[in-house]
Amino acid sequence: MNGHPVTSRTLGQRNKFKLGLFSYNTYGGLTNTLAPERWDASWDNTVALTKAAEDAGLEFVLPLAGWLGHEGAAPTDGHFHETMAWAAGLLQATSRINVFATIHVPFLNPVFAAKQAATCDHIGNGRFGLNVVAGYNRDEFNMLGVDYLGHEERYAYLEEWLTLVKRMWTEEAPFDFAGEHFNLKGVWSKPRPVGPDRPIVVSAGSSPAGRSFALRQADALFMIITNLDLLADDLTQVRASMADRPIEVYASGHVICRKTKKETEEYLHYLVHEQGDWAAGEYMRKSYEEIKSIPDAVLQSPEFLERLMSGHGTFRVMGDPDEVVATFQRISDAGVNGMAVALPSYLADFEIFRDEVLPRMEAAGLREKFVLPE
């Protein structure tokens, strides 16, 4: 398979199963709930959570890009912090953790994006990463006045866009570019990113077109797990398709955890069935039809609607701390390198994750004990 070289940067080599926090730049996170503890993504909360993740040894944080709400009833439905500025602020506030921005490529000129990203990389001294998405919400395209291309054509656009950005990050001389979507003259961007190589680029496409793009162009694939029992076979196919361009594979998920199984089940029922924002869940299910990464029979099932409510359709890791670690073990054994996880109310729920789940992961050999540098 032909593709651009993989960057030499990594998300760390210490841990067999790497972890990141996902989607806390948006109010409510990934949980469609009206519960009073719905995530408040204030800047103070955001910085406090990021520092807690860094102090616990997590490898990265990854935001969710969005411009509109989900037609839900929550007062902060659709309140997103823009992710490039978000990343810049967090890179300044931290010293070790990798911070990603998530970019809807149809909404941002590649020359502008390349320079923004390089600036973030300098702020974080080489800790910046870029998550590129093609977009799927037609309402967002309409709001921004951007043509809504077909599914495969959106990935063709993304490929040209990313080719331009990578060239600006790595080439010294100005260049002209004539493609199907871009016709640019004298393209040049300085300063380049920090160090000898460019930032890590990840992609979360799980449709055939999205996955093919990631295998050609990204440094890591973030995939959706639809069935844990079939994950190992799916990973075998993915890695066979990598050919001579091996990249890491991560999953996106959300963790529902309390100290006992009974408490966890009651907590999920409370968040979703008693306090759920069902209008938002139904809106998301309709939007997912554009992504083409979930089989229709799964998408229309009540079980998947509950998963949309609890975590936007990402894989649900649920149970007491031992059950959560057992699930992480199965995901790791299948060949996944790590997971970006959302939590219902991040700061409060991170305490049990840090104090109960991480030590059990260390005991299982999934992670090494992290000691804060002096």
N, C-alpha and C positions, 0 to 999 in steps of 0.2 A: 504494500500500500504506500503510495506516495504521500508525503506530508511535510510540513515544516518541522525543523529540528525541535526536540523537546528541550525546554530550559534546564539548566543545571541546578536551579534553585529547587528546594524541596520544602515540604511542610514538617520537616524534622525526621530523623532516623531512629530516635530513641524507642519509640513505642510501636509495637506490632499493630495496634488498633488506634488510630488517631481520632481526635475528637475536636469538634468546633461547635460554637453556638450559632443558631440560625434564626434569622428573621425578626430580631428584636428591635430593628429600626422602625417597625410599624406598630402602631397602637393595637393591642389585642394579639400581637404576634401571629401565630398560625391557628389560634383557637377561636372559633366563631361562637362566642359566649357573651351573655349579658351579665355575668356574675360580677359582683362588686370588685373582685380582685383581678378583673380583666387587666392585662398588662398595660401599664402607663409608660410609654416610651419617652418620657421627659429626658432631657439631656443629662441631668444629674443621675437618674436611674441608669441610663445607658452607660455612662462612664463607670459608675459603681459596679455594674455587672461585668463590664469588660475587664476591669482590674481584678475582679474576683476570679474570672476565668483565667486570666494570665497568672495570677498567684497560685491557682490550682494546677497549672501546667498544661492547660489545653493548648492545642496547636494553632487554632485560627478562629476567627469570627466571620460570618458571611451574612450580608443583608439580603432582603427581598426587595426588588424594585417594583414600584407601583405608582400609579398616577390617579386612580379612581378607586372608590369603594366597591363593595359587593352588594349594594342596595339593601344592606342590613339595617337593623334598628339601633345599633350601638351609636352613641353620639360621636364617637371618634372613628367610625367606620371610614376607611379610606385615608386616614391620616398617616402618611409615609414621610420619613426623612429621606431627602435625596441622598443617594448612596456615595457619590464621590466626595461631597463635602463631609458627610458622616465619617467616611474612612479617614479623611485628612485630620479631623478632630480627634479621632481615636488613636491614630498613629502618633499624634503629638502627646497624648495623655498616657501612652504606654511605652514599653521599652523592649519587649520580647515577642509578643504574640503577633501572628500574621493577620492582617486586616484586609479583607476584600471589599471591592465595590462591585455592584451588579449593574450592568449597563444594557438597556434596551437599545441595540445598535441602530434601529431605524430612526431613533429620536435624537441622535447625537452625531455631529460631523466627526469623522475619524481624525482629522488634523487637530481639532479642538480636544478630542478625547485623549489622543496620544500625549499631548502636552499636560493635560490635567493629571493623567496617570503618572507621568514622570515626576511631576511636582509632588504628588502624594508619596511616591517612592523615595524621594529625597527627604520628605518630612519624617518618614519611618525608617530611613537608612536601610532600604532594601527589604522591607517587610510588607510591601503592598502587593496585592494580587487582584486579578480582574476576572469576574464572572460574566461571560457574554451570553445574552439571550436574544432570541429573534422576535419575541413578543407574540402574544396570542389574543389579547383582549381587544376586540374590534372597537369597543367604545373608547379605549384609550387612543387608538389610532385616529379615530374621528375627532376626538378632543384636540389632538395636536395637529390635525390637518395633514396627516401623513397617509399616503396610499397604503391600503391593506393588501399586500401581495398574497399569492397562494402559499401554502405551507412550504413546499419545497423551494419556491422562489425566495421566500424569506431567508432560508438558509444559504442560498446562493449569494444573496445580498450580504449576509453576515460574513461569508467567507471572503468576499472582496474587501469588506470593511476591515476585518482582522488582518488580512494580508498587508493592507496599507499601514495599520498601526504597528505591526511587527517590523516592517521595513523602516518606519520612522524611528523606532526604538534602537535599531541595530545598524543602519547604514549611515555613512558619513556624508556622502554627496547628495545634493538634491536630485530628485528623479521625477519623470513624468509617468502618469498611470492612465491607461485607457482600458476600461473594462465595460461590462454591460451596465453597471449601475453608477460608476464613478469615472469621470474624465477630468483629471487634475494635472496641473502643470507646476513644475518646480517645487515638488513636495519636500519639506525639510522641517525637522523639529529638534530643538536643543533647549535645555540639556537632555542628554540621554538618561535612562534610568541608572540607578546606583550600581556600581560594580561591573563585573565582567559579563553578566548575562541579564536578560530581561525579566520582568515580573512573571510569575506563574499565571497562566490563563486556564480557567476551568469552564466547562460547559455542562449544562444539565439536560441536554436533549435526550429523550428516551424513545422518541419515534424513530423509525428507520432512517429518515433524513437527518434528524438531530444527532443520533448516535454515530452515523457515518461521518458527519461533520466533526464531531468531537474526536473521533479516532484519527482523523487527518490533521486537525489543527490545534486541538487543546493539549494541555499538559496533564489534565486529569478529567475524567468523566464522572459527573454526579448522576446517578441513576435512580429511578423509582423502583422500589421493590413491590411487586404486586402479590407475589406468593413466595413466602420464605422457603417452602419445600422445593420450589423450582429454581431457587436462586443459583445454586451451584452449576446447574446445567446452563442457565442463562450466562453466567460469568465465563464458562468454558467457551461459549460461542463468541462472547465479546473479546476475550483474549486471543482467540484464534483469528479474529478479524484484524487484530493489531499488526500482524505480520512483523516487520522489522522496526516498528515504532511503538514499543511498549510504554503505556502510560498507567498511572495509578487510577483505581476505581473507588469512588466513594458513594455513599448512599445518603439520601436526605430522610430525616425522620423526626418524630416527636416522642417525648418520653412522658408517660403518666406514671408516677411512682409515689407510693406511700409506704410506710413501714410494714404493712401487712397487705395480703392480697385483698381481703375484704375492704379495708380502707381505700385501696386503689380503685376497686370497682365502684364503690360509693362515690368517690371523687369524680370519676368519669361520668357517672350517671348525673351527678349534680351539675357539672359543667355543661354537658351536652343535652341531656334529656329534661332537666329542670330549668336550666338557665340558657339553653341554646338559642342562638340567633339563626333560626331555620331559614329565614329569607336569604341570608347571606350564603348559607350552605347550598340552597337550590340554585342561586346565581352562579356559584362556583362550579356546580355540576354542569351547567350549560356551557360555561366558559371552557371547561375541560374537553368538551367535544372538539374544540379547535386545536388542542395540543396533539391529539392522535397518539398518545402514549399509553392510554388505558383501554383495554378491550371494552367494547360497548356493554357486554353482558356484566362485566364487573362494575363499570361506571354507573349503570342503572340500578345496582343492587342496594338494598337498605344498609348493608354492612359498609359499603363504600361511602354512602352519604354520611354515616356516622364518622367515618375516617376523615371525610372532608370537614366535618364540624370540629373534630378534635385536633386536626393538624393539616388542613388544606390538602388532604390526600396523600401526604407523605407516610412512610411506614410507621406504624404505631408500635413502640416498645413499651410494654405495659406490665406492671406487677410490682411486687415488693422488690427490694434491692437485689436479692438473689435471682429472681426471675428476670430482671432487667439485664443483669450480667450474663445470664445463660443465653438470652437472646442475642446480645452482642457477640458472645462466643460463637453462636451458630452463624451469624453474619460474617464474622472473621474467618471461620472455618470454610465458608463457601468461597472465600477469596477476595472479599471486600477489604480495602485498606483502612477504612474509617468511616465516620458518619458525622454529618452536620445535624445537630438536634435542636429542636425547639422545645420550650417548656411552657406550660400554661401561664404561670405568673412567675417570670424568670427569676427575679431576685429571691423570692421566697422558696421556689422549687429548686433553685440551685443549691440550697443548703443541704438537702438530703442527697442530691446528686454528688456533691463534693464529699460529704461526710460519710455516706453509706455506700454509694455505688463505686466511686473511684478506688477506695481501698480494696473492694472485692475484685475489681478489674486487675489490680496489682497482684492480688493473691492468685488469680487465674492465669497470670502471665500475659495478659493483654496489654498492660501498661507497666512502666517502671515508676517507682515512687519518686515524686518530684520534690526537690528541696529548693526553697527560695534562695537565690544567690544573695550573698551578704553585701 
